[in-house]
Amino acid sequence: MKSTDLRDGRGRVVTFDSLIRTVSLVLLIALQIGIVGFMTIWAIGGLLHLDWQVSAGLGLILAVPSLWVIWRTAVWVYAAETDPQNN
């Protein structure tokens, strides 16, 4: 069963399948980034015997670049999945 193609203003092919693939890939990569970030905070906190408040602050500092990487990944995945040459 083929999804109907909807084209947005930039010539992208947006189908239900491409949106599902985009969301799935972004969630997979975001989960991996989150796990690495959590394990980094856990390792640094354990090594330096940090209190939970300091670990939470370290988590906030690490969250900003992590969210930026997740956002850029979402943009790149959407561009790749809806590129007319890939469909």
Secondary structure, DSSP 4 states (H G I P E B T S, - for coil): -PPPPEE-TTS-EE-HHHHHHHHHHHHHHHHHHHHHHHHHHHHHHHHHT--HHHHHHHHHHHHHHHHHHHHHHHHHHHHHHT-GGG-
